[in-house]
Amino acid sequence: MPTIVVDVMPKAELLDPQGKAVSGALTRLGVAGFSDVRIGKRFELTVDRADDATLETARRIADEILSNSVIEDVVNIEVVE
């Protein structure tokens, strides 16, 4: 069965406290080469078929239910088999 994957991230202009905490931990552990960390959400929706209508419904669900449009952006919607 196909799966529709939806990735949601905090808006770029907003502070990401979880990302900031991970970034600080990397610095304390001596891990170099990472200038910023942002943490988002990934949703996997298993569907019977991944036709255009189902994908459009997934887009609507992502915008209306899976993300908070005030503080988050839906950055990717894709079908994986």
MODELLER restraints for C-alpha pairs under 7 A, 6 or more apart:
rsr = mdl.restraints
at = mdl.atoms
rsr.add(forms.Gaussian(group=physical.xy_distance, feature=features.Distance(at['CA:1:A'], at['CA:46:A']), mean=6.72, stdev=0.5))
rsr.add(forms.Gaussian(group=physical.xy_distance, feature=features.Distance(at['CA:1:A'], at['CA:47:A']), mean=6.42, stdev=0.5))
rsr.add(forms.Gaussian(group=physical.xy_distance, feature=features.Distance(at['CA:1:A'], at['CA:48:A']), mean=6.01, stdev=0.5))
rsr.add(forms.Gaussian(group=physical.xy_distance, feature=features.Distance(at['CA:1:A'], at['CA:81:A']), mean=6.79, stdev=0.5))
rsr.add(forms.Gaussian(group=physical.xy_distance, feature=features.Distance(at['CA:2:A'], at['CA:46:A']), mean=5.99, stdev=0.5))
rsr.add(forms.Gaussian(group=physical.xy_distance, feature=features.Distance(at['CA:2:A'], at['CA:47:A']), mean=5.79, stdev=0.5))
rsr.add(forms.Gaussian(group=physical.xy_distance, feature=features.Distance(at['CA:2:A'], at['CA:48:A']), mean=6.83, stdev=0.5))
rsr.add(forms.Gaussian(group=physical.xy_distance, feature=features.Distance(at['CA:2:A'], at['CA:49:A']), mean=6.33, stdev=0.5))
rsr.add(forms.Gaussian(group=physical.xy_distance, feature=features.Distance(at['CA:2:A'], at['CA:50:A']), mean=6.41, stdev=0.5))
rsr.add(forms.Gaussian(group=physical.xy_distance, feature=features.Distance(at['CA:2:A'], at['CA:79:A']), mean=6.79, stdev=0.5))
rsr.add(forms.Gaussian(group=physical.xy_distance, feature=features.Distance(at['CA:2:A'], at['CA:80:A']), mean=5.98, stdev=0.5))
rsr.add(forms.Gaussian(group=physical.xy_distance, feature=features.Distance(at['CA:2:A'], at['CA:81:A']), mean=4.55, stdev=0.5))
rsr.add(forms.Gaussian(group=physical.xy_distance, feature=features.Distance(at['CA:3:A'], at['CA:44:A']), mean=6.20, stdev=0.5))
rsr.add(forms.Gaussian(group=physical.xy_distance, feature=features.Distance(at['CA:3:A'], at['CA:45:A']), mean=5.38, stdev=0.5))
rsr.add(forms.Gaussian(group=physical.xy_distance, feature=features.Distance(at['CA:3:A'], at['CA:46:A']), mean=4.29, stdev=0.5))
rsr.add(forms.Gaussian(group=physical.xy_distance, feature=features.Distance(at['CA:3:A'], at['CA:47:A']), mean=5.89, stdev=0.5))
rsr.add(forms.Gaussian(group=physical.xy_distance, feature=features.Distance(at['CA:3:A'], at['CA:79:A']), mean=5.71, stdev=0.5))
rsr.add(forms.Gaussian(group=physical.xy_distance, feature=features.Distance(at['CA:3:A'], at['CA:80:A']), mean=5.32, stdev=0.5))
rsr.add(forms.Gaussian(group=physical.xy_distance, feature=features.Distance(at['CA:3:A'], at['CA:81:A']), mean=6.16, stdev=0.5))
rsr.add(forms.Gaussian(group=physical.xy_distance, feature=features.Distance(at['CA:4:A'], at['CA:44:A']), mean=5.73, stdev=0.5))
rsr.add(forms.Gaussian(group=physical.xy_distance, feature=features.Distance(at['CA:4:A'], at['CA:45:A']), mean=5.00, stdev=0.5))
rsr.add(forms.Gaussian(group=physical.xy_distance, feature=features.Distance(at['CA:4:A'], at['CA:46:A']), mean=6.31, stdev=0.5))
rsr.add(forms.Gaussian(group=physical.xy_distance, feature=features.Distance(at['CA:4:A'], at['CA:77:A']), mean=6.84, stdev=0.5))
rsr.add(forms.Gaussian(group=physical.xy_distance, feature=features.Distance(at['CA:4:A'], at['CA:78:A']), mean=5.60, stdev=0.5))
rsr.add(forms.Gaussian(group=physical.xy_distance, feature=features.Distance(at['CA:4:A'], at['CA:79:A']), mean=4.46, stdev=0.5))
rsr.add(forms.Gaussian(group=physical.xy_distance, feature=features.Distance(at['CA:4:A'], at['CA:80:A']), mean=6.25, stdev=0.5))
rsr.add(forms.Gaussian(group=physical.xy_distance, feature=features.Distance(at['CA:5:A'], at['CA:42:A']), mean=6.93, stdev=0.5))
rsr.add(forms.Gaussian(group=physical.xy_distance, feature=features.Distance(at['CA:5:A'], at['CA:43:A']), mean=5.66, stdev=0.5))
rsr.add(forms.Gaussian(group=physical.xy_distance, feature=features.Distance(at['CA:5:A'], at['CA:44:A']), mean=4.62, stdev=0.5))
rsr.add(forms.Gaussian(group=physical.xy_distance, feature=features.Distance(at['CA:5:A'], at['CA:45:A']), mean=6.33, stdev=0.5))
rsr.add(forms.Gaussian(group=physical.xy_distance, feature=features.Distance(at['CA:5:A'], at['CA:77:A']), mean=5.60, stdev=0.5))
rsr.add(forms.Gaussian(group=physical.xy_distance, feature=features.Distance(at['CA:5:A'], at['CA:78:A']), mean=5.32, stdev=0.5))
rsr.add(forms.Gaussian(group=physical.xy_distance, feature=features.Distance(at['CA:5:A'], at['CA:79:A']), mean=6.19, stdev=0.5))
rsr.add(forms.Gaussian(group=physical.xy_distance, feature=features.Distance(at['CA:6:A'], at['CA:42:A']), mean=5.70, stdev=0.5))
rsr.add(forms.Gaussian(group=physical.xy_distance, feature=features.Distance(at['CA:6:A'], at['CA:43:A']), mean=5.04, stdev=0.5))
rsr.add(forms.Gaussian(group=physical.xy_distance, feature=features.Distance(at['CA:6:A'], at['CA:44:A']), mean=6.48, stdev=0.5))
rsr.add(forms.Gaussian(group=physical.xy_distance, feature=features.Distance(at['CA:6:A'], at['CA:62:A']), mean=6.97, stdev=0.5))
rsr.add(forms.Gaussian(group=physical.xy_distance, feature=features.Distance(at['CA:6:A'], at['CA:76:A']), mean=5.74, stdev=0.5))
rsr.add(forms.Gaussian(group=physical.xy_distance, feature=features.Distance(at['CA:6:A'], at['CA:77:A']), mean=4.58, stdev=0.5))
rsr.add(forms.Gaussian(group=physical.xy_distance, feature=features.Distance(at['CA:6:A'], at['CA:78:A']), mean=6.79, stdev=0.5))
rsr.add(forms.Gaussian(group=physical.xy_distance, feature=features.Distance(at['CA:7:A'], at['CA:41:A']), mean=5.84, stdev=0.5))
rsr.add(forms.Gaussian(group=physical.xy_distance, feature=features.Distance(at['CA:7:A'], at['CA:42:A']), mean=4.61, stdev=0.5))
rsr.add(forms.Gaussian(group=physical.xy_distance, feature=features.Distance(at['CA:7:A'], at['CA:43:A']), mean=6.47, stdev=0.5))
rsr.add(forms.Gaussian(group=physical.xy_distance, feature=features.Distance(at['CA:7:A'], at['CA:74:A']), mean=5.99, stdev=0.5))
rsr.add(forms.Gaussian(group=physical.xy_distance, feature=features.Distance(at['CA:7:A'], at['CA:75:A']), mean=5.70, stdev=0.5))
rsr.add(forms.Gaussian(group=physical.xy_distance, feature=features.Distance(at['CA:7:A'], at['CA:76:A']), mean=5.12, stdev=0.5))
rsr.add(forms.Gaussian(group=physical.xy_distance, feature=features.Distance(at['CA:7:A'], at['CA:77:A']), mean=6.54, stdev=0.5))
rsr.add(forms.Gaussian(group=physical.xy_distance, feature=features.Distance(at['CA:8:A'], at['CA:40:A']), mean=5.61, stdev=0.5))
rsr.add(forms.Gaussian(group=physical.xy_distance, feature=features.Distance(at['CA:8:A'], at['CA:41:A']), mean=5.12, stdev=0.5))
rsr.add(forms.Gaussian(group=physical.xy_distance, feature=features.Distance(at['CA:8:A'], at['CA:42:A']), mean=6.36, stdev=0.5))
rsr.add(forms.Gaussian(group=physical.xy_distance, feature=features.Distance(at['CA:8:A'], at['CA:67:A']), mean=6.56, stdev=0.5))
rsr.add(forms.Gaussian(group=physical.xy_distance, feature=features.Distance(at['CA:8:A'], at['CA:72:A']), mean=6.54, stdev=0.5))
rsr.add(forms.Gaussian(group=physical.xy_distance, feature=features.Distance(at['CA:8:A'], at['CA:73:A']), mean=5.67, stdev=0.5))
rsr.add(forms.Gaussian(group=physical.xy_distance, feature=features.Distance(at['CA:8:A'], at['CA:74:A']), mean=4.48, stdev=0.5))
rsr.add(forms.Gaussian(group=physical.xy_distance, feature=features.Distance(at['CA:8:A'], at['CA:75:A']), mean=5.69, stdev=0.5))
rsr.add(forms.Gaussian(group=physical.xy_distance, feature=features.Distance(at['CA:9:A'], at['CA:39:A']), mean=6.81, stdev=0.5))
rsr.add(forms.Gaussian(group=physical.xy_distance, feature=features.Distance(at['CA:9:A'], at['CA:40:A']), mean=4.32, stdev=0.5))
rsr.add(forms.Gaussian(group=physical.xy_distance, feature=features.Distance(at['CA:9:A'], at['CA:41:A']), mean=6.41, stdev=0.5))
rsr.add(forms.Gaussian(group=physical.xy_distance, feature=features.Distance(at['CA:9:A'], at['CA:72:A']), mean=5.51, stdev=0.5))
rsr.add(forms.Gaussian(group=physical.xy_distance, feature=features.Distance(at['CA:9:A'], at['CA:73:A']), mean=5.50, stdev=0.5))
rsr.add(forms.Gaussian(group=physical.xy_distance, feature=features.Distance(at['CA:9:A'], at['CA:74:A']), mean=6.55, stdev=0.5))
rsr.add(forms.Gaussian(group=physical.xy_distance, feature=features.Distance(at['CA:9:A'], at['CA:75:A']), mean=6.68, stdev=0.5))
rsr.add(forms.Gaussian(group=physical.xy_distance, feature=features.Distance(at['CA:10:A'], at['CA:16:A']), mean=6.91, stdev=0.5))
rsr.add(forms.Gaussian(group=physical.xy_distance, feature=features.Distance(at['CA:10:A'], at['CA:40:A']), mean=6.42, stdev=0.5))
rsr.add(forms.Gaussian(group=physical.xy_distance, feature=features.Distance(at['CA:10:A'], at['CA:71:A']), mean=5.83, stdev=0.5))
rsr.add(forms.Gaussian(group=physical.xy_distance, feature=features.Distance(at['CA:10:A'], at['CA:72:A']), mean=4.25, stdev=0.5))
rsr.add(forms.Gaussian(group=physical.xy_distance, feature=features.Distance(at['CA:10:A'], at['CA:73:A']), mean=6.19, stdev=0.5))
rsr.add(forms.Gaussian(group=physical.xy_distance, feature=features.Distance(at['CA:11:A'], at['CA:71:A']), mean=5.58, stdev=0.5))
rsr.add(forms.Gaussian(group=physical.xy_distance, feature=features.Distance(at['CA:11:A'], at['CA:72:A']), mean=4.88, stdev=0.5))
rsr.add(forms.Gaussian(group=physical.xy_distance, feature=features.Distance(at['CA:11:A'], at['CA:73:A']), mean=5.75, stdev=0.5))
rsr.add(forms.Gaussian(group=physical.xy_distance, feature=features.Distance(at['CA:16:A'], at['CA:38:A']), mean=6.32, stdev=0.5))
rsr.add(forms.Gaussian(group=physical.xy_distance, feature=features.Distance(at['CA:18:A'], at['CA:39:A']), mean=6.49, stdev=0.5))
rsr.add(forms.Gaussian(group=physical.xy_distance, feature=features.Distance(at['CA:19:A'], at['CA:37:A']), mean=4.74, stdev=0.5))
rsr.add(forms.Gaussian(group=physical.xy_distance, feature=features.Distance(at['CA:19:A'], at['CA:38:A']), mean=4.52, stdev=0.5))
rsr.add(forms.Gaussian(group=physical.xy_distance, feature=features.Distance(at['CA:19:A'], at['CA:39:A']), mean=5.32, stdev=0.5))
rsr.add(forms.Gaussian(group=physical.xy_distance, feature=features.Distance(at['CA:20:A'], at['CA:37:A']), mean=6.54, stdev=0.5))
rsr.add(forms.Gaussian(group=physical.xy_distance, feature=features.Distance(at['CA:22:A'], at['CA:37:A']), mean=6.82, stdev=0.5))
rsr.add(forms.Gaussian(group=physical.xy_distance, feature=features.Distance(at['CA:23:A'], at['CA:36:A']), mean=6.36, stdev=0.5))
rsr.add(forms.Gaussian(group=physical.xy_distance, feature=features.Distance(at['CA:23:A'], at['CA:37:A']), mean=5.67, stdev=0.5))
rsr.add(forms.Gaussian(group=physical.xy_distance, feature=features.Distance(at['CA:62:A'], at['CA:74:A']), mean=6.85, stdev=0.5))
rsr.add(forms.Gaussian(group=physical.xy_distance, feature=features.Distance(at['CA:63:A'], at['CA:74:A']), mean=6.96, stdev=0.5))
rsr.add(forms.Gaussian(group=physical.xy_distance, feature=features.Distance(at['CA:67:A'], at['CA:73:A']), mean=7.00, stdev=0.5))
rsr.add(forms.Gaussian(group=physical.xy_distance, feature=features.Distance(at['CA:67:A'], at['CA:74:A']), mean=6.86, stdev=0.5))
